[in-house]
Amino acid sequence: MSDTTNEKPLRIVLAKLGLDGHDRGLKVVARMLRDGGLEVIYLGLRQTTDQVIAAVEQEDADAIGISMLNGGHLALSQKMINAINEAEAGVPLIVGGIVPEADVEKLNEMGVAAILGPGSSSEDCVASVRAAVAALA
């Protein structure tokens, strides 16, 4: 599903922050985003915010996607938002995984651009990334 224009495809860095060792869902999302025409830089498990920011800068990425399954979504998302702001990276953060409904508003208030839960379709994932990037343009 590539563009027929000369416009470069969106690039997204995907990572698991901290000690959460469950990456199956993130690998599925990586495939869905690639199939949807995005370029995916998959960092994998046990990444730090510094490693994610370094990849964004090195790869000229347009967005960051992190996956949360261990209940650390509020603390780790805030840490990632702080790192994005400190680096003046100017990229949106998309959070996927298990996020209780009660925490969605908190994540939005702290600056998370999109939240994708289990069962999100390929179309939802791609559209959410594209909308998040467009909102910062």
URZIVEN-V424845 format. One record per pair of residues at least 24 apart in sequence whose ideal C-beta (glycine too) atoms are under 7 Angstrom apart, sorted by the first residue. I is the first residue (numbers start at 1). J is the second residue. If there is no record, write none. Layout:
I | J
I | J
//
This chain:
1 | 36
1 | 37
2 | 37
3 | 37
9 | 37
9 | 38
9 | 39
10 | 38
10 | 62
10 | 63
10 | 129
10 | 130
10 | 133
11 | 39
11 | 41
11 | 59
11 | 60
11 | 61
11 | 62
12 | 38
12 | 40
12 | 61
12 | 62
12 | 63
12 | 65
12 | 129
13 | 41
13 | 43
13 | 52
13 | 55
13 | 56
13 | 59
13 | 61
13 | 64
14 | 40
14 | 42
14 | 43
14 | 65
15 | 43
15 | 44
15 | 47
15 | 52
15 | 66
16 | 44
16 | 45
16 | 46
16 | 47
16 | 66
16 | 67
17 | 47
17 | 49
17 | 66
17 | 76
17 | 80
18 | 72
18 | 76
19 | 46
20 | 69
20 | 70
21 | 45
22 | 69
25 | 67
25 | 97
26 | 67
29 | 65
29 | 96
29 | 125
32 | 122
32 | 125
33 | 125
33 | 126
33 | 129
35 | 122
36 | 122
36 | 126
38 | 126
38 | 129
49 | 79
49 | 80
49 | 83
52 | 80
53 | 83
53 | 87
53 | 89
56 | 89
56 | 91
61 | 91
62 | 91
62 | 133
63 | 91
63 | 92
63 | 94
63 | 129
63 | 132
63 | 133
64 | 91
64 | 93
64 | 94
65 | 94
65 | 96
66 | 93
66 | 95
67 | 96
67 | 97
68 | 95
68 | 97
68 | 98
68 | 99
69 | 97
69 | 98
73 | 99
73 | 103
73 | 107
74 | 103
74 | 106
77 | 107
77 | 110
77 | 112
78 | 110
81 | 110
81 | 111
90 | 136
92 | 132
92 | 133
92 | 135
92 | 136
94 | 128
94 | 129
94 | 132
//
